[in-house]
Amino acid sequence: MARLPRLTVTGYPHHVIQRGNDRQAIVRDDADRERLLSLVAEHAANFKVAIHAYVIMDNHVHFLATPETDDGLPKWMQAVGRSYVRYFNARHHRTGTLWEGRYRSNLIESERYLLACMVYIDLNPVRAGMVEHSVDFKWSSHRHCLGLVSDRLVTPHALFWGLGNTPFAREAAYRELAQSGLGHSEKEKLTQSALSGWALGSSDFVSELRQLTTRRLLPGRAGRPVKKIK
């Protein structure tokens, strides 16, 4: 069965995951992390992709991003992937692939899942045991959202702005969300939807998307189709 094309719709937030091939490291030190982020920023500007949240893990990356054009997101990821592999292979005297095939992505319903997805991304280093507190991890958007650093890569989503009328109020509200964390069910939904490529949201959200794309949005029922009785 042919695989479905990626689900990409202009103006909607997408949760994007790109893993290292065979779970190998995609960064070996801070110089690699800096170079990867600089390429992410450069090509996001080139292809008009707004990045709301990100994390650079040792063997994979997460982004929460909204494209302004129909082909902006895939072109952005393709440009970052190719240019970073050239850099990484040259610097570390290696050849061959670095990524685990195509990146994975899906659309999420902003009102229900955008802030949860931001928290999910920010808590990745904690879940992986890399740090005890997410604020201690340098290579994510978390500290920017808390007002501890200024990260030009991050474009706050309107829902983040809606957390408060002042920077202090927004940062305090987001800190509380991150400290509360996510339930197991919500984490599973965010993980599996991104890996599978299905839309994540309410039935109204899916109906709205059906007006914008012919691509299938949800998995079909398991098993063979039921035969109609004539």
C-alpha positions in Angstrom: 0.0 0.0 0.0 1.4 3.4 -1.0 2.1 5.7 1.9 0.0 8.8 2.3 1.5 12.2 1.5 2.2 14.3 4.6 -0.7 16.4 5.9 0.2 20.0 5.5 -2.2 22.9 5.6 -1.3 26.6 5.5 -1.9 28.6 8.6 -2.3 25.6 11.0 0.2 24.5 13.6 2.1 21.3 12.9 3.9 19.0 15.3 7.1 17.9 13.6 9.5 15.1 14.6 12.7 14.1 12.9 14.8 11.2 14.3 18.3 10.1 13.7 18.8 6.9 11.7 18.7 3.8 13.9 18.4 6.2 16.8 21.9 7.4 16.4 23.0 10.9 17.6 22.2 13.8 15.4 24.3 16.1 17.5 27.6 15.3 19.3 28.4 18.6 21.0 27.2 22.2 21.4 28.8 23.3 18.1 26.5 20.9 16.3 23.5 22.1 18.2 24.3 25.7 17.4 24.7 24.9 13.7 21.5 23.0 13.5 19.6 25.8 15.2 21.1 28.4 12.9 20.0 26.4 9.8 16.6 26.0 11.3 16.3 29.7 11.7 17.7 30.6 8.3 15.4 28.3 6.4 12.4 29.0 8.5 12.8 32.7 7.4 13.4 31.7 3.8 10.3 29.5 3.6 8.0 31.6 5.9 7.6 29.1 8.7 6.8 30.4 12.2 8.3 28.2 15.0 6.4 28.3 18.3 8.4 25.7 20.2 11.3 23.4 19.7 13.7 21.0 21.4 17.0 19.6 20.2 17.5 16.2 21.8 20.6 14.0 21.2 19.0 11.8 18.6 15.8 13.6 17.5 14.2 17.0 17.3 10.7 18.4 17.8 9.2 21.5 16.3 5.8 23.1 16.7 5.5 25.3 13.6 3.0 27.1 11.4 3.7 27.5 7.6 2.5 30.5 5.7 2.5 28.7 2.4 1.4 25.3 1.1 4.9 24.0 0.5 6.8 26.0 3.1 7.0 23.3 5.8 8.3 20.5 3.6 10.7 22.7 1.8 12.0 24.1 5.2 12.5 20.6 6.6 14.2 19.4 3.4 16.5 22.4 3.3 17.5 22.0 7.0 18.0 18.2 6.7 20.2 18.4 3.6 22.4 21.3 4.7 22.8 19.9 8.2 23.8 16.4 6.9 26.5 18.0 4.7 27.8 19.9 7.6 27.7 17.0 10.1 29.3 14.5 7.7 32.1 16.9 6.8 32.8 17.9 10.4 32.7 14.3 11.8 34.4 12.6 8.8 31.5 10.3 8.0 29.3 9.5 5.0 25.8 8.3 4.5 22.4 9.1 5.9 21.8 10.7 9.2 18.0 10.9 9.4 15.5 8.1 9.9 13.7 8.5 6.5 11.1 11.2 6.2 10.3 13.5 9.0 6.9 12.9 10.8 4.3 15.6 11.3 0.6 16.2 11.9 -1.8 19.0 12.3 -3.1 19.9 15.8 -6.2 21.8 16.8 -4.8 25.0 18.4 -7.5 25.6 21.0 -7.3 22.0 22.4 -3.7 21.0 21.9 -1.3 23.8 21.1 -0.3 24.7 24.6 -0.2 21.1 25.6 2.1 20.4 22.6 4.4 23.2 23.8 4.6 21.6 27.2 5.1 18.2 25.7 8.1 19.5 23.7 9.6 21.4 26.6 9.4 18.4 29.0 11.2 16.0 26.6 14.6 16.4 28.3 13.0 15.7 31.7 11.3 12.5 30.4 14.6 11.4 28.9 16.4 11.9 32.2 18.8 14.5 30.7 17.8 17.2 33.3 15.7 17.2 36.5 14.0 20.5 35.6 13.1 21.6 32.0 14.4 25.1 32.8 17.9 23.6 33.1 17.9 22.5 29.4 19.5 25.0 27.2 18.5 23.6 23.8 14.8 24.3 23.7 12.3 27.1 23.5 11.3 26.7 27.2 13.5 29.3 28.8 12.3 31.8 26.2 8.7 31.2 27.1 9.6 31.8 30.7 11.3 35.1 29.9 14.7 33.9 31.0 16.3 34.4 27.6 15.4 36.0 24.3 15.3 33.5 21.4 14.8 35.1 18.0 13.9 31.7 16.6 10.6 31.6 18.5 7.4 33.2 17.2 4.8 33.1 20.0 1.4 31.8 18.9 -1.7 33.9 19.5 -2.8 31.4 22.2 0.5 32.0 24.1 -0.1 35.7 23.9 -3.6 35.0 25.3 -2.2 33.6 28.5 -1.8 37.2 30.0 -1.9 40.9 29.2 1.8 41.4 30.2 5.0 39.4 29.6 5.2 38.6 33.3 1.6 37.3 33.3 2.2 35.1 30.2 5.4 33.7 31.6 3.9 32.9 35.0 0.9 31.2 33.4 3.0 29.1 31.1 5.3 28.2 34.0 2.3 26.9 35.8 1.2 24.8 32.8 4.7 23.3 32.4 4.9 22.5 36.1 1.5 20.8 36.0 2.8 18.6 33.2 0.7 16.3 31.0 -1.3 13.2 31.7 -0.3 9.9 30.1 -3.3 9.9 27.7 -2.4 13.4 26.4 1.2 12.5 26.0 0.3 9.4 24.0 -2.1 11.3 21.8 0.6 13.9 20.9 3.2 11.2 20.3 1.1 8.8 18.2 -0.6 11.5 16.1 2.7 13.0 15.1 4.3 9.6 14.3 1.2 8.5 12.3 0.5 11.8 10.6 -3.2 11.9 11.5 -4.9 15.1 12.5 -5.4 15.7 16.3 -8.5 17.5 17.3 -12.2 17.5 17.7 -14.7 16.3 15.1 -15.4 20.0 14.2 -11.7 20.5 13.6 -11.5 17.5 11.3 -14.5 18.7 9.4 -12.9 22.1 9.0 -9.8 20.5 7.6 -11.8 18.4 5.1 -12.7 21.6 3.4 -9.1 22.4 2.8 -7.5 19.1 1.8 -8.4 15.8 0.1 -5.8 13.9 2.1 -7.3 11.4 4.5 -7.2 12.8 8.1 -8.0 9.9 10.3 -7.1 6.2 10.3 -9.7 3.8 8.8 -11.4 1.1 10.8 -9.4 -2.1 11.3 -10.3 -5.2 9.4 -11.9 -5.8 6.0 -14.7 -3.6 4.8 -18.2 -5.0 5.5 -19.9 -6.4 2.4 -23.2 -4.9 1.6 -26.1 -7.3 1.3 -27.9 -7.0 -2.0 
